[in-house]
Amino acid sequence: MTAFNTQRDEFHMRAALRLAARGLGRVAPNPAVGCVVVQGGKVVGRGWTQDGGRPHAETMALDMAGAQAKGAIVYVTLEPCAHHGQTPPCAEALVKTGVGRVVVALRDPDERVNGGGIEILQKAGIEVVEGLLANEASELNAGFLTTRLHGRPLVTLKMATSLDGRIATTTGDSKWITGPAARRYGHMLRAENDAIMIGVGTALVDNPDLTCRIDGLEKHSPIRIVADSRLRLPLTSKLVAKAKEIPLWILTVPGNDKDRLQALEDLGVQVIEVTANASGLPDMTLGLETLSKRGITRILVEGGSHLLATLIKDELADRLMWFRAGRIIGGDGIPALESIGLERISEAPELHLIEERRLGDDLLESYFLRN
C-alpha cells in the first residue's frame, strides 16, 4: 500500500471524522461514518451516515460529487461495506464510479465485511491506503466496535456529584448540584447515545423525562431504559406518559404480575425480560447483550447508585463522565455509588484519565475504565 501524503490526507480524513460524528446517537445499529471526495485538490463531495442508517456516507458523497468522482481520492472513516443489505455494497459503488484512490481510517470488524470491502476495491485496481487516524476513528465508533467485538453496547457512566462524591443531601435534595453549563453538556451526551438508562430507584425519586432538552436536538432524545425488576415504575410517571412519543423500555425479570405488564405495554412501554441474577435483579450482562441485539450500540447510564455500582463491579462499564461541582455535602449525603465489595486497594477498578474540562464553575473528568 502507498504511504500517506500526511498533511493533505490527514486534513481530509479529519473532515470526514467530523462529518461522521454527526451520526452519533442517530444511526444505530449502523456505524457513524463520514466520507469526503476530493478531485484535483478540491472537495467535490461530502457525506455521513444519515438518520436510521441510510443512506450510507459513501452514497451521499458520491451523489454530491457526480461525474467529478471519477479518478478522485475518497476519504472514508470506516471500510466501505461489502455485503448486500437494503442498499448495494458501498465498495461496489466506488468501483462503479471509477474513483482512483481510497483512504480508509479503520477496517470494519463486522464478519460481513472485515477486509471484504478493501478486497473489492483492490481487485478493481483502485489504490487503497488503510489505517490513517485509526485511533480517532476507533474512538468515534467505539459503540459499533464494542457490539461487534464483545456482543454488547458501549457503556458510559455519568455521575454529577459534589467534590466528596455525593449526589444529594441526607433528605434527598439534589437540584441542582452542578451548574447550567454542566447540565447542558449532559444533554449533549444524551443526544450522542442511542439509549439512556437509569435504575427504578432514580425514576421513583426524580420522576425524570430523560429527554434531550437542547434547542434543535429535542427530536434526538434517545431511547429511555429503566432497570426495574418488580415493575415499580408508576403508570403516571413522566417516562410512561411520553412512551408513545419517545420510546421507553423496561428491563425486568420474568414472573411479574401480568396485568401490570399489560398495562405498561398498553401505554406504549416495551417490557424486556432477562434472567435474574443472584440478587433477583436483571442480569446486566444478559441485559446488555439483549439490548445490543435490539440495535443499541451506545448507552449512557445516569444512575442510580446501585446500577452504576453493579456495572462497575461486573466489569461492564467502558467510560466514566464525572461532573464535579465545587460543593461539599458531607458524610450524611447520598453517595454516587453503592458498595462494590472491595477489601483491598489492589482490587479497585483502574481508571485512565482521558480529559479534564471546565464547564462554568464545574469540572468534567472523562475516564476509560480498564476491564
NORFENSUL-V824003 format. One record per residue. RES is the residue in one small letter. SS is DSSP state (h for helix, s for strand, l for the rest). PHI is phi in radians with two decimals (none if undefined). Layout:
res=RES ss=SS phi=PHI
res=RES ss=SS phi=PHI
This chain:
res=m ss=l phi=none
res=t ss=l phi=-1.27
res=a ss=l phi=-1.21
res=f ss=l phi=-1.33
res=n ss=l phi=-1.51
res=t ss=h phi=-0.89
res=q ss=h phi=-1.12
res=r ss=h phi=-1.18
res=d ss=h phi=-1.16
res=e ss=h phi=-1.14
res=f ss=h phi=-1.01
res=h ss=h phi=-1.29
res=m ss=h phi=-1.21
res=r ss=h phi=-1.12
res=a ss=h phi=-1.11
res=a ss=h phi=-1.13
res=l ss=h phi=-1.14
res=r ss=h phi=-1.12
res=l ss=h phi=-1.13
res=a ss=h phi=-1.03
res=a ss=h phi=-1.07
res=r ss=l phi=-1.12
res=g ss=l phi=-1.57
res=l ss=l phi=-1.04
res=g ss=l phi=1.42
res=r ss=l phi=-2.24
res=v ss=l phi=-2.04
res=a ss=l phi=-0.97
res=p ss=l phi=-1.48
res=n ss=l phi=-1.31
res=p ss=l phi=-1.31
res=a ss=l phi=-1.59
res=v ss=l phi=-2.10
res=g ss=s phi=-2.12
res=c ss=s phi=-2.52
res=v ss=s phi=-2.25
res=v ss=s phi=-1.93
res=v ss=s phi=-2.15
res=q ss=s phi=-2.21
res=g ss=l phi=1.03
res=g ss=l phi=1.42
res=k ss=s phi=-1.98
res=v ss=s phi=-1.27
res=v ss=s phi=-1.99
res=g ss=s phi=-2.71
res=r ss=s phi=-2.43
res=g ss=s phi=-2.84
res=w ss=s phi=-2.56
res=t ss=l phi=-0.99
res=q ss=l phi=-1.49
res=d ss=h phi=-0.90
res=g ss=h phi=1.51
res=g ss=h phi=1.73
res=r ss=l phi=-2.44
res=p ss=l phi=-1.26
res=h ss=l phi=-1.29
res=a ss=h phi=-1.05
res=e ss=h phi=-1.10
res=t ss=h phi=-1.06
res=m ss=h phi=-1.10
res=a ss=h phi=-1.20
res=l ss=h phi=-1.16
res=d ss=h phi=-1.08
res=m ss=h phi=-1.19
res=a ss=h phi=-1.25
res=g ss=h phi=1.05
res=a ss=h phi=-1.14
res=q ss=h phi=-1.26
res=a ss=h phi=-1.27
res=k ss=l phi=-1.12
res=g ss=l phi=1.36
res=a ss=l phi=-1.39
res=i ss=s phi=-1.69
res=v ss=s phi=-2.01
res=y ss=s phi=-1.90
res=v ss=s phi=-2.38
res=t ss=l phi=-1.36
res=l ss=l phi=-2.47
res=e ss=l phi=-0.81
res=p ss=l phi=-1.01
res=c ss=l phi=-1.14
res=a ss=l phi=-2.12
res=h ss=l phi=-1.95
res=h ss=l phi=-1.50
res=g ss=l phi=-2.23
res=q ss=l phi=-1.24
res=t ss=l phi=-2.33
res=p ss=l phi=-1.11
res=p ss=l phi=-1.05
res=c ss=h phi=-1.15
res=a ss=h phi=-1.06
res=e ss=h phi=-1.18
res=a ss=h phi=-1.12
res=l ss=h phi=-1.15
res=v ss=h phi=-1.12
res=k ss=h phi=-1.07
res=t ss=h phi=-1.29
res=g ss=l phi=1.47
res=v ss=l phi=-1.12
res=g ss=l phi=-1.70
res=r ss=s phi=-2.68
res=v ss=s phi=-2.20
res=v ss=s phi=-1.85
res=v ss=s phi=-1.94
res=a ss=l phi=-1.29
res=l ss=l phi=-2.54
res=r ss=l phi=-1.29
res=d ss=l phi=-1.47
res=p ss=l phi=-1.36
res=d ss=l phi=-0.98
res=e ss=l phi=-1.06
res=r ss=l phi=-1.42
res=v ss=l phi=-2.14
res=n ss=l phi=0.69
res=g ss=l phi=1.71
res=g ss=h phi=-1.15
res=g ss=h phi=-1.17
res=i ss=h phi=-1.11
res=e ss=h phi=-1.09
res=i ss=h phi=-1.02
res=l ss=h phi=-1.13
res=q ss=h phi=-1.17
res=k ss=h phi=-1.11
res=a ss=l phi=-1.50
res=g ss=l phi=1.48
res=i ss=l phi=-1.54
res=e ss=s phi=-1.21
res=v ss=s phi=-2.13
res=v ss=s phi=-2.07
res=e ss=s phi=-2.13
res=g ss=l phi=1.80
res=l ss=l phi=-1.27
res=l ss=l phi=0.98
res=a ss=h phi=-1.09
res=n ss=h phi=-1.12
res=e ss=h phi=-1.12
res=a ss=h phi=-1.18
res=s ss=h phi=-1.13
res=e ss=h phi=-1.16
res=l ss=h phi=-1.06
res=n ss=l phi=-1.85
res=a ss=h phi=-1.02
res=g ss=h phi=-1.14
res=f ss=h phi=-1.04
res=l ss=h phi=-1.13
res=t ss=h phi=-1.12
res=t ss=h phi=-1.14
res=r ss=h phi=-1.33
res=l ss=h phi=-1.63
res=h ss=h phi=-2.19
res=g ss=l phi=1.26
res=r ss=l phi=-2.58
res=p ss=l phi=-1.28
res=l ss=s phi=-1.23
res=v ss=s phi=-1.97
res=t ss=s phi=-1.97
res=l ss=s phi=-1.58
res=k ss=s phi=-2.11
res=m ss=s phi=-2.24
res=a ss=s phi=-2.13
res=t ss=s phi=-2.37
res=s ss=l phi=-1.30
res=l ss=l phi=-1.07
res=d ss=l phi=-1.69
res=g ss=l phi=1.33
res=r ss=s phi=-1.84
res=i ss=s phi=-1.83
res=a ss=s phi=-2.92
res=t ss=l phi=-1.34
res=t ss=l phi=-1.09
res=t ss=l phi=-1.53
res=g ss=l phi=1.66
res=d ss=l phi=-1.24
res=s ss=l phi=-2.40
res=k ss=l phi=-1.88
res=w ss=l phi=-2.05
res=i ss=l phi=-1.28
res=t ss=l phi=-1.72
res=g ss=l phi=-1.56
res=p ss=h phi=-1.03
res=a ss=h phi=-1.13
res=a ss=h phi=-1.17
res=r ss=h phi=-1.16
res=r ss=h phi=-1.12
res=y ss=h phi=-1.09
res=g ss=h phi=-1.06
res=h ss=h phi=-1.22
res=m ss=h phi=-1.12
res=l ss=h phi=-1.08
res=r ss=h phi=-1.04
res=a ss=h phi=-1.16
res=e ss=l phi=-1.58
res=n ss=l phi=-2.01
res=d ss=l phi=-1.33
res=a ss=s phi=-2.61
res=i ss=s phi=-2.18
res=m ss=s phi=-2.22
res=i ss=s phi=-2.40
res=g ss=s phi=-1.50
res=v ss=h phi=-1.14
res=g ss=h phi=-1.05
res=t ss=h phi=-1.11
res=a ss=h phi=-1.09
res=l ss=h phi=-1.21
res=v ss=h phi=-1.33
res=d ss=h phi=-1.66
res=n ss=l phi=0.80
res=p ss=l phi=-1.41
res=d ss=l phi=-1.52
res=l ss=l phi=0.99
res=t ss=l phi=-1.92
res=c ss=l phi=-1.63
res=r ss=l phi=-1.81
res=i ss=l phi=-2.19
res=d ss=l phi=-0.92
res=g ss=l phi=1.61
res=l ss=l phi=-2.01
res=e ss=h phi=-1.01
res=k ss=h phi=-1.29
res=h ss=h phi=-1.75
res=s ss=l phi=-1.06
res=p ss=l phi=-1.33
res=i ss=s phi=-1.05
res=r ss=s phi=-1.65
res=i ss=s phi=-2.23
res=v ss=s phi=-2.10
res=a ss=s phi=-1.43
res=d ss=l phi=-2.54
res=s ss=l phi=-1.18
res=r ss=l phi=-1.98
res=l ss=l phi=0.93
res=r ss=l phi=-1.51
res=l ss=l phi=-1.05
res=p ss=l phi=-1.11
res=l ss=l phi=-1.15
res=t ss=l phi=-1.66
res=s ss=l phi=-1.18
res=k ss=h phi=-1.09
res=l ss=h phi=-1.06
res=v ss=h phi=-1.21
res=a ss=h phi=-1.03
res=k ss=l phi=-1.83
res=a ss=l phi=-1.10
res=k ss=l phi=-1.42
res=e ss=l phi=-1.71
res=i ss=l phi=-2.18
res=p ss=l phi=-0.92
res=l ss=s phi=-2.21
res=w ss=s phi=-1.99
res=i ss=s phi=-1.97
res=l ss=s phi=-1.68
res=t ss=s phi=-2.41
res=v ss=l phi=-2.00
res=p ss=l phi=-1.16
res=g ss=l phi=1.71
res=n ss=l phi=-1.33
res=d ss=l phi=-1.01
res=k ss=h phi=-1.17
res=d ss=h phi=-1.16
res=r ss=h phi=-1.12
res=l ss=h phi=-1.07
res=q ss=h phi=-1.14
res=a ss=h phi=-1.10
res=l ss=h phi=-1.14
res=e ss=h phi=-1.11
res=d ss=h phi=-1.11
res=l ss=l phi=-1.59
res=g ss=l phi=1.74
res=v ss=l phi=-1.47
res=q ss=s phi=-1.66
res=v ss=s phi=-1.78
res=i ss=s phi=-2.00
res=e ss=s phi=-1.71
res=v ss=l phi=-2.32
res=t ss=l phi=-1.01
res=a ss=s phi=-1.37
res=n ss=l phi=-1.51
res=a ss=l phi=-1.11
res=s ss=l phi=-1.59
res=g ss=l phi=1.46
res=l ss=l phi=-1.72
res=p ss=s phi=-0.99
res=d ss=l phi=-1.18
res=m ss=h phi=-1.26
res=t ss=h phi=-1.10
res=l ss=h phi=-1.18
res=g ss=h phi=-1.08
res=l ss=h phi=-1.18
res=e ss=h phi=-1.07
res=t ss=h phi=-1.14
res=l ss=h phi=-1.12
res=s ss=h phi=-1.08
res=k ss=h phi=-1.14
res=r ss=l phi=-1.55
res=g ss=l phi=1.73
res=i ss=l phi=-1.42
res=t ss=l phi=-1.95
res=r ss=s phi=-2.42
res=i ss=s phi=-2.14
res=l ss=s phi=-1.79
res=v ss=s phi=-1.84
res=e ss=s phi=-1.82
res=g ss=s phi=2.35
res=g ss=l phi=-1.53
res=s ss=h phi=-1.11
res=h ss=h phi=-1.26
res=l ss=h phi=-1.13
res=l ss=h phi=-1.05
res=a ss=h phi=-1.11
res=t ss=h phi=-1.08
res=l ss=h phi=-1.15
res=i ss=h phi=-1.22
res=k ss=h phi=-1.10
res=d ss=l phi=-1.52
res=e ss=l phi=1.00
res=l ss=l phi=-1.94
res=a ss=l phi=-1.70
res=d ss=l phi=-1.90
res=r ss=s phi=-2.33
res=l ss=s phi=-2.32
res=m ss=s phi=-1.92
res=w ss=s phi=-1.93
res=f ss=s phi=-1.59
res=r ss=s phi=-2.10
res=a ss=l phi=-1.67
res=g ss=l phi=-1.36
res=r ss=l phi=-2.38
res=i ss=l phi=-2.18
res=i ss=l phi=-1.80
res=g ss=l phi=1.79
res=g ss=l phi=-1.15
res=d ss=l phi=-1.53
res=g ss=l phi=-1.31
res=i ss=s phi=-1.47
res=p ss=s phi=-1.31
res=a ss=l phi=-1.22
res=l ss=l phi=-2.22
res=e ss=l phi=-1.33
res=s ss=l phi=-1.04
res=i ss=l phi=-1.97
res=g ss=l phi=1.29
res=l ss=l phi=-1.48
res=e ss=l phi=-1.98
res=r ss=l phi=-2.30
res=i ss=h phi=-1.03
res=s ss=h phi=-1.10
res=e ss=h phi=-1.52
res=a ss=l phi=-1.16
res=p ss=l phi=-0.99
res=e ss=s phi=-1.62
res=l ss=s phi=-1.96
res=h ss=s phi=-2.03
res=l ss=s phi=-1.20
res=i ss=s phi=-1.65
res=e ss=s phi=-2.78
res=e ss=s phi=-2.09
res=r ss=s phi=-2.50
res=r ss=s phi=-1.46
res=l ss=s phi=-2.23
res=g ss=l phi=1.13
res=d ss=l phi=-1.59
res=d ss=s phi=-1.85
res=l ss=s phi=-2.11
res=l ss=s phi=-1.89
res=e ss=s phi=-1.97
res=s ss=s phi=-1.92
res=y ss=s phi=-2.29
res=f ss=s phi=-1.56
res=l ss=s phi=-1.71
res=r ss=s phi=-1.58
res=n ss=l phi=-1.57
